[in-house]
Amino acid sequence: MVYSKKIEYKQVHFLKKVLFKLGKIIIQYFPINKVRIYGLKICGFRVGKYVYIGPDLIIASPVSDKSCNLIIGDRVAIGPRVTIVLSSDANWSNLMQHIGCVKSTVVLGDDCWIGAGAIILPGVKIGKMAIVGAGAVVVKDVEDFSVVAGVPAKVIKRLNF
Protein backbone atom coordinates (compact mmCIF):
# COMPACT_ATOMS: atom_id res chain seq x y z
CA MET A 1 0.00 0.00 0.00
CA VAL A 2 2.74 2.48 0.92
CA TYR A 3 4.69 1.49 -2.17
CA SER A 4 1.77 2.24 -4.51
CA LYS A 5 1.16 5.65 -2.87
CA LYS A 6 4.84 6.48 -3.34
CA ILE A 7 4.63 5.61 -7.04
CA GLU A 8 1.39 7.59 -7.40
CA TYR A 9 3.00 10.64 -5.76
CA LYS A 10 6.00 10.40 -8.09
CA GLN A 11 3.69 10.17 -11.12
CA VAL A 12 1.70 13.23 -10.05
CA HIS A 13 4.91 15.16 -9.28
CA PHE A 14 6.32 14.18 -12.69
CA LEU A 15 3.13 15.33 -14.44
CA LYS A 16 3.26 18.67 -12.60
CA LYS A 17 6.84 19.16 -13.76
CA VAL A 18 5.88 18.35 -17.34
CA LEU A 19 2.94 20.80 -17.20
CA PHE A 20 5.19 23.50 -15.74
CA LYS A 21 7.73 23.04 -18.55
CA LEU A 22 4.93 23.04 -21.13
CA GLY A 23 3.55 26.25 -19.63
CA LYS A 24 6.96 27.93 -19.87
CA ILE A 25 7.29 26.89 -23.53
CA ILE A 26 3.83 28.32 -24.27
CA ILE A 27 4.72 31.58 -22.47
CA GLN A 28 7.87 32.03 -24.48
CA TYR A 29 6.92 30.88 -27.96
CA PHE A 30 3.18 30.89 -28.57
CA PRO A 31 2.09 33.76 -30.86
CA ILE A 32 -1.30 34.50 -29.24
CA ASN A 33 -1.44 36.60 -26.05
CA LYS A 34 -4.41 34.74 -24.50
CA VAL A 35 -2.57 31.45 -24.86
CA ARG A 36 0.61 32.91 -23.32
CA ILE A 37 -1.50 34.03 -20.35
CA TYR A 38 -2.91 30.50 -20.11
CA GLY A 39 0.70 29.23 -20.05
CA LEU A 40 1.39 31.45 -17.02
CA LYS A 41 -1.64 30.01 -15.26
CA ILE A 42 -0.55 26.45 -16.08
CA CYS A 43 2.68 27.26 -14.22
CA GLY A 44 0.67 28.34 -11.20
CA PHE A 45 1.45 32.05 -11.51
CA ARG A 46 -1.23 34.61 -10.65
CA VAL A 47 -2.33 36.79 -13.55
CA GLY A 48 -4.75 39.72 -13.34
CA LYS A 49 -7.24 40.94 -15.91
CA TYR A 50 -6.38 42.58 -19.25
CA VAL A 51 -2.70 41.61 -19.16
CA TYR A 52 -0.48 41.73 -22.25
CA ILE A 53 2.50 39.38 -22.43
CA GLY A 54 4.93 40.17 -25.24
CA PRO A 55 6.56 37.39 -27.22
CA ASP A 56 9.67 35.63 -25.93
CA LEU A 57 9.02 36.15 -22.21
CA ILE A 58 11.60 34.17 -20.23
CA ILE A 59 10.82 33.16 -16.68
CA ALA A 60 13.90 31.73 -14.98
CA SER A 61 12.72 29.47 -12.21
CA PRO A 62 13.09 25.91 -10.99
CA VAL A 63 10.30 23.52 -11.77
CA SER A 64 7.50 23.63 -9.19
CA ASP A 65 9.37 25.39 -6.37
CA LYS A 66 6.76 27.03 -4.17
CA SER A 67 9.22 29.66 -2.85
CA CYS A 68 9.39 31.14 -6.36
CA ASN A 69 6.27 32.84 -7.60
CA LEU A 70 5.16 35.47 -10.08
CA ILE A 71 2.21 37.74 -9.34
CA ILE A 72 0.97 39.94 -12.17
CA GLY A 73 -1.64 42.62 -11.43
CA ASP A 74 -4.41 43.95 -13.65
CA ARG A 75 -3.72 45.75 -16.95
CA VAL A 76 0.01 45.00 -16.89
CA ALA A 77 1.93 45.29 -20.18
CA ILE A 78 5.10 43.22 -20.61
CA GLY A 79 7.12 43.99 -23.72
CA PRO A 80 8.93 41.46 -25.91
CA ARG A 81 12.02 39.59 -24.72
CA VAL A 82 11.59 40.43 -21.05
CA THR A 83 13.33 38.15 -18.54
CA ILE A 84 11.89 37.63 -15.07
CA VAL A 85 14.28 35.80 -12.75
CA LEU A 86 12.59 34.03 -9.86
CA SER A 87 15.57 31.87 -8.97
CA SER A 88 19.28 32.04 -9.71
CA ASP A 89 22.26 29.95 -8.65
CA ALA A 90 25.66 28.80 -9.82
CA ASN A 91 24.35 25.29 -10.59
CA TRP A 92 27.14 22.71 -10.19
CA SER A 93 29.93 25.22 -9.63
CA ASN A 94 31.97 25.08 -6.43
CA LEU A 95 30.61 28.57 -5.80
CA MET A 96 27.45 26.88 -4.50
CA GLN A 97 29.40 25.89 -1.37
CA HIS A 98 29.90 29.59 -0.59
CA ILE A 99 26.97 31.35 -2.22
CA GLY A 100 23.50 29.91 -1.93
CA CYS A 101 20.62 30.00 -4.33
CA VAL A 102 18.66 33.24 -4.62
CA LYS A 103 14.90 32.55 -4.85
CA SER A 104 11.93 34.79 -4.35
CA THR A 105 8.65 36.14 -5.66
CA VAL A 106 8.38 38.91 -8.25
CA VAL A 107 5.31 41.17 -8.13
CA LEU A 108 4.19 43.33 -11.04
CA GLY A 109 1.69 45.89 -9.71
CA ASP A 110 -1.50 47.01 -11.43
CA ASP A 111 -1.07 49.08 -14.61
CA CYS A 112 2.73 48.77 -14.75
CA TRP A 113 4.57 48.61 -18.06
CA ILE A 114 7.75 46.57 -18.55
CA GLY A 115 9.74 47.67 -21.60
CA ALA A 116 11.30 45.36 -24.17
CA GLY A 117 14.35 43.42 -23.04
CA ALA A 118 14.10 44.40 -19.38
CA ILE A 119 15.43 42.00 -16.75
CA ILE A 120 13.76 41.76 -13.35
CA LEU A 121 15.68 39.96 -10.59
CA PRO A 122 14.28 37.84 -7.72
CA GLY A 123 12.37 39.54 -4.92
CA VAL A 124 11.60 42.72 -6.85
CA LYS A 125 8.23 44.44 -6.65
CA ILE A 126 7.27 46.79 -9.47
CA GLY A 127 4.78 49.34 -8.13
CA LYS A 128 1.42 50.43 -9.39
CA MET A 129 1.56 52.43 -12.66
CA ALA A 130 5.37 52.18 -12.73
CA ILE A 131 7.33 52.01 -15.98
CA VAL A 132 10.49 49.97 -16.50
CA GLY A 133 12.47 51.23 -19.49
CA ALA A 134 13.60 48.96 -22.30
CA GLY A 135 16.78 47.06 -21.45
CA ALA A 136 16.73 48.03 -17.77
CA VAL A 137 18.02 45.61 -15.13
CA VAL A 138 15.82 45.94 -12.08
CA VAL A 139 17.62 44.87 -8.90
CA LYS A 140 15.41 46.54 -6.28
CA ASP A 141 11.79 47.55 -5.80
CA VAL A 142 10.28 50.24 -8.01
CA GLU A 143 7.90 52.66 -6.27
CA ASP A 144 4.39 53.39 -7.54
CA PHE A 145 4.23 56.03 -10.33
CA SER A 146 7.99 55.85 -11.03
CA VAL A 147 9.89 55.50 -14.28
CA VAL A 148 13.15 53.56 -14.06
CA ALA A 149 15.81 52.89 -16.67
CA GLY A 150 19.43 51.80 -16.95
CA VAL A 151 21.73 49.16 -15.55
CA PRO A 152 21.08 48.91 -12.69
CA ALA A 153 17.70 50.59 -13.02
CA LYS A 154 17.40 54.00 -11.38
CA VAL A 155 14.47 56.37 -11.06
CA ILE A 156 14.55 58.89 -13.90
CA LYS A 157 11.10 60.37 -13.46
CA ARG A 158 8.05 60.45 -11.17
CA LEU A 159 4.60 60.37 -12.76
CA ASN A 160 2.10 62.92 -11.42
CA PHE A 161 -1.41 61.72 -12.17
N, C-alpha and C positions, 0 to 999 in steps of 0.2 A: 504494500500500500504506500509506504513512504517513498519507495523507489519510483512508482508511477507518478506521484505528485512532483517529485524532483524533475522527472523528464518533462512533465506537463509545464512546469515553471520555466524550464530552459526553452521549450518550444515557444511559449508566449513571449519570453524575453527576446528570443531570436526574431520573432515576427515584429516586435516593437522596433528593434534595431533596423530591420529591413524597411519598415514603413518610414522611420525617421530619415534614413538615407534617401528613400524615394522622394520624400517631401523636400529635402534639400536640393535634389536634382530638379524637381519641378520649379522650385523657387528661382533657381539660377537660370534655367534654360527655356522654360515654357514661354511662348510668345504672348499669351493672353493674361492680362492682369488678374482677372477673377480666379484663374487657375493658380497663379503664383500665390495669391492670398490663401487659397485652399491648401497649397503646399505648406505654408506657414502653420496653418491650423493642424495639419497632419503631424507636424513636428511637436505640437503641444504648445506653441507660442500663442499669446493673446494678441488679437488683432481687432482694432476698433472699426467703426463704420467709415465708409468712403475713403479708404486708404488706397494710395497708388504705390505700387512696387515696380521700380524700373527694372529693365532686363539686367541679367548678370549680377544679381545680388548674391554676395557670398556671406554666409554665416559660419564663422569658425567656432565650432563647438564639438565636444565629445558626444557620442551617441547616447542619448537618454540619460544624461546626468542632470538630476533635479536641481543642483546648485547653480546651473546655468540656465537662464531664461531670458526671453525677449518679450517685452511688453510694448505694444504699439498702440498709441491713442487714436482718437477719431481724426479724420481728415488729414492724416500724415502723408506727405509726399516724399518718396525716396527715389532719388535719381539713379541713372544707370551706373553700374560697376561700383556700387557702394560695398564696403566690407564692414561687417559688424562682428567684432571679436568677443565671444562670450567666454572663451577659455584659451589660454596660451601656455605652452611649456616647452622645454628644450628636448622633449621626447626621450631618446635613449642616450643622450649626451651625459657625460659625467657631471655636467653642471646641475643636473637634477638632484644630486646629493647635497648641493649647497643652496640652490634656488628652487623653491617649490613651484607648483603649478598656480597660475593666476586664473581664478574662475569667479564669475559673478553675473549678475543680471544687468541688462541694458534696458533703459526705459526711454521711449520716444514719446514726449508729451503731445497733447492735442494740438493740431494745426502746425506742427513743426515741419520744416522743409530741409531735407538732407541733400546737398548738391552732389553732382556726379563725381565719382571717384573718391568720396570722403571715406575715412577710416575711423571707426568708433571703437575704442578699447573697452575691456571689461569694467563693469561697475559704473559706467557713465550714465548720467541722466540728462537728456536733452529737454529743456523746459518748454512750456507752453508757448506757441507762436515764435519759437526760436528758429534761426536760420543757420545752417552749417554750410559754409562756402565750399565750392567744388575743390577737391583735392586736399581738404583740411584733414589733419590728424587730431582727433579729439581725445585728449588724455584725462580731462577732468570735466565735471558737471558744467552745463551751459545753463545760465539763468533764463527765466521766462523773458520774452521780448528782446532777446539779444541776437546779434549777428556775430558769428565767429568765423575766422579764416586763418589759414597759415599752418605751419608745422613747427611746434605744436600750435593748435588752434588758440587764438586770443580774441578777446572781444574787440571788434572794430567799430561797432555801432550799437546803440540802444534804440529800439523801436518805440515810438510814442503814439499809441492808439488810444 
